[in-house]
Amino acid sequence: MLIKELSEVEASLIKMKKVSRVLSHVLKVAILLFSILFLFSIFVIVANEQVDPIRAVISTTPLILYALAAIILLVIMHGVFEDIAKDRTPFTNTQVRRFKWAAIILILGAVVEMVFSIGVLPVAQTENVIVNYYDSSAGSNTPSINLASVLGAALLYVLSFVFRYGALLQEFTDDTL
């Protein structure tokens, strides 16, 4: 009975490593493609601006901030899956830091979005690779809060505590053995 359960766990771990290896490679490609698309979008936007260069920089600032946040989150996710694919334990302080950084980036993204929503700068929205511009100063001055980012950040922050607890248990187990 115990041998059968151990073999099932081992088979499950092997599947998880294979899936993580594939996701790690997919995320590498996604980081590369997203970075190229981001640079191309900035080039097109700046080339099409009919105003001075300062206005072009101001109009692309939100897009730059969102793209950098997305790239950093993709890199963090790649690190998580790469560690699993390389048979490293997920319960390490490195994983804890990754989850905390992801939470911080999501909160900062929500704050940036809220600031831009009250008409501080023209906002660049990206939806399915389509870049839409609108001047938020022409609308109302009511801030919008991205609740999905806030809740995602809270979830990742709580998850970092769970992984921290797992890391402490892992250290205790390693010291005991």
N, C-alpha and C positions, 0 to 999 in steps of 0.2 A: 504494500500500500504506500509506504513512504517512498520507495524507489520510483513508483509510478508518478507520484506527485512531484518529485524532484525532476524527473525527466520532462514532465509537462511544463514546469517552471523554466527549465533550461531551453526547451523548444520555444517557449514564449519569449524568452530573452533574446534568442537568436533572431526571431522574427522582428522584434523591436529594434535590434541593431541594424538589420537590413533596411527596414523602413526609415530609420534615422539616417542611414548612409545616403539613401536616395533623397530624402528631404534636405540633407546637408548640401548635396550637389545641386538640387533644384534651387535652393536659396542662394548658392554662389552665382548661378546663372541669373536669378532674379535681381540680385544686387548689381551685377554687371549691366543687365538690360535696363534696369530702372535708372542707374547712373547715366547711361548713354542717353536715354529718353529725357531725363532731367536736363542734361547739358544741351541737348538739341532744342528742348522747349524754351530754355532761357535764351539761347541764340536767336530763335525765331521771334520771341517776344521783343527782345532788344532791337533786332533788325527792323521790326515793324513799327517801333515807336516813332512817332512823328514829332516828338518833343525832345527837349534837351536830355543829355545822359543822366542827370540827377533824377529827373522824372522817371526814366527807365529803371534806374536802380530802385527807386521807391516803389514803383509798381510791381517789381519782381521780388521784393523782400518777402512777402508772405509765402510765395511759391518756393523760394529758396529755403525758408525755415521749415515748411511742411515736408519738402523733399529730403532735407537733411535728417529730419526726425524719422521719416520712413526708412531711409537707408540705415540709420543707426539701429532702429528696431529690427530690420532684416539681419543685420550683422549679429545682433544679440541672439536672435532665434537661430541663426546658423551656428553660433558657438554652442548653444544648448544641444542641438542635434548632433553636432560634430563630436562633442564629448561622449554622448551616448553611443554613437557609432564606433568610437575608439575604445569602447568598453571601460570608460571611466565612470566612477560612481557619480550619480547625479547630486548626491548630498555632500556638496562642498561649499566652501565660502565663496568660490568663484561664481557658482550658480546663484547664490544668495545675492551677490553684488549685481549680477546680470538682471535679476528680477527687480531689484530696487532701482537700477538705472532705467529699466523699461518703464517702471511706474513714474519715475521723475519726468521722463520724456513725455509720457502721455499727459501728465498734469501740466507741464509747460506748454504742450500743444493746445490744451484746452484754454489756458490763460491767454496765449497768443491769439487764438481764435476769438475769444471774448473781447480782447482789446481791439482787434480789427473789425469786429462786428459793430462797434459803436461809432465808426466813421473816422478812426484815426488815420488810416491809409486806405487806398483802394485795395480790395481784397482779390486774391487769385484763388479760385476754387478749382479743384481737380476732381472730376468724376469720370471714371472709366477712360482715362487718358485724354479726355476732352478738357481743354483749358478754357474756362469762361471768366471774363472780367466783368466786374461791376463796381461802380463807385458807391461805397456804402455810406458816404457822407450825404448822398442825395436821399437816402431813406431815413428811417427813424434812428434815434440814438439809444435804442433799447439794446442792451447787451444780450447776446445769445450764448448759452453755455452748452457745450457738447457733453451731455450727460453720459454718453457711451465712453468717452475718454476718461471722465472722472471715475466712473464705476470700474472700468478696466484697470485704471491705475490703482484703485483701492484693492481690487482682486489680486493684482500682481504684488502689491505690497504685503498683503496677508499671506500670499503664497511664499514670499521671501521668508516670512517667519516660520512657516511650515518646513521649508527647506533648511532653515537655520537649525531648527529642532532636529531634523534628520541628520544634519551634519554633526551636531553634538552627539547624537546617538551613535553615529558611525565612528567618531573619534573614540567614544567610550568603548564600543565593541572592539575596535582595533587595538586599544590599549589593554583590554582584558585578555584578548587572544595573544 
